[in-house]
Amino acid sequence: MRGKADAEAASIYAQSYDQSNQARQFYQFLKSMETLEKTASEEKSLILSTDSELFRFLKEME
């Protein structure tokens, strides 16, 4: 019985960790998009480093 409870507790912990990681990634995505919205325009050129978060998110959207 105790082993089953430990397994269930471990499963719940793993699920919550996955959800918090997804929430963190989503927050980073939103902040990057806000930065892009504030800095980009048709009159300006934007040069991004290939290791920047913003570049990574834009590359994933292709």
N, C-alpha and C positions, 0 to 999 in steps of 0.2 A: 504494500500500500504506500509506504514512504517513497519507494523508488518511482512509483507512478506519479506521485505528487511532485517529486523533484523534476521529473521529466516534463510535466505540465508547466511548472514554474520556469524552467529553462526555455521552453517554447514561447511562453508569454514574454519573457525578457528579450528573446531574439526578435520577436515581432515588433516590440516597442522600439528596439534599437534600429531596425530597418525603417520604421516610420519616422523616427527622429532624423535619421540620415536623409531620407527623402525630403522632409520638411526643410532641412538645412540647405540642400541642393536647390530646392525651389526658391527659397529666400535669396540665395546667391544669384539665381537666374533673374528674379524680379529686380534686384538692385542693379544688376548689369544692364538690364533693359531700360531702367530709369536713367542710368548714366548715359546710355546711348541716346535716349530721347532728348536729354538736356544738352548734349554736346554736338550731335550731328545736325546738319542742315544741308540744303542744296548749295549754299554758298561756301561751305567749308569741306575740306578733305579731312578724313580721319585715318590716321596711320596706327595700326594695332600691332603689337608684338604677337608673335605666334604662340607665346606661352601665357598670354593674358586670358583671364576668365571670359571677358567679353568676346574675344576671338573664338575661344573654344565653344561658347554657346552659339555664336553665329555659324560656325562651321558645322555644328551638329544639326542645325536647322536646314541645311542644304538638302 
